[in-house]
Amino acid sequence: MEAKKRIFSGIQPTNTPHLGNYLGALANWVKLQDEYDCTYSIVDLHSITVRQDPVKLKKQINESYALLLAMGVDPDKSTVFIQSHNCNHAELSWILSCYTQFGELSRMTQFKDKSAKHPENINAGLFTYPVLMAADILAYQADLVPVGIDQKQHLELARNIAQRFNQIYGDVFTMPDAYIPKTGAKVMSLQDPTKKMSKSDENPNASISVLDDRDTIIRKFKRAVTDSDTEVAYREGKDGINNLMSIYSAVTDKTFEEIEKEFAGKGYGDFKLAVGEATADRLAPMQSEFARIIADKAYIQECMKKGAEKAFKTTRKTIQKVYKKVGFLTL
Ligand code: TRP
């Protein structure tokens, strides 16, 4: 039997994921588990490039981890772990930083954006963030990396680093490719449907957290910005309705055609309520699973430990190879 291809992806623990994160990416993580050898990480090391409150961060890391399990990421099938629980990420990151050019990192658009946003804290970690991300990916010899469009430049850099290293030392790293899911809804803001739904939106009605309760979800959809037309139809210029249709389609598996039929002759009010209810229904099983898991500290600990051990074992092999190649002495 051919070995399964390896997938690696990471998510920052800084906020509870929103509906866009879930439908666009995380729901896919769950689906990929049968076909691929998956490793998923809560990337806490990355999160401190922006100042965090330690008490809040600790809670968020724990909850993010529990949420992955609640969504259906299976700790027996996949490797699910907290990045800082595996020291090999930071170790490899140092090595790779010596094979990354200052100029390359200076061109990263996320660095430019983030340093413009936090001029008071342009720390070296913010600058070398993409090297740590390259280390995440290359340490696992990942074949595929599911990433959003905003991370493609970082993945491209990881490929360049891998290629450079391999050119000097021979085949050490697997060349990772971006994994672009066949399906996966792009979810826009409920208040400005020309913008992506974002965790950092100031307007709380613009995004749905995956842990929002049913009433909150329905209320936010009721307030969603639409247009002055009355027809539920997917058409250019109807950004608000198009977004609600994409969401409804993603949570119910209905096609746009079916949705248009279902709401023919009905008003936006009926449609918004239906989208709210369907979204709440879709999230409900995960939410109750989350409530159960978060109360079970021993289970979470056990999963974290198992995940960290698996992650360490896989990545230590890479580190040993790398150390040998660069000429370090083994003890
Ligand atoms: N930088 C990614 C983000 O903010 C998270 C991340 C860290 C990641 N390491 C990764 C994603 C490795 C994919 C692979 O979304």
Residues whose N, C-alpha, C, O or C-beta is under 5 A from the ligand:
A	BS01	LIG	F8 S9 G10 I11 Q12 V43 M133 D136 V145 P146
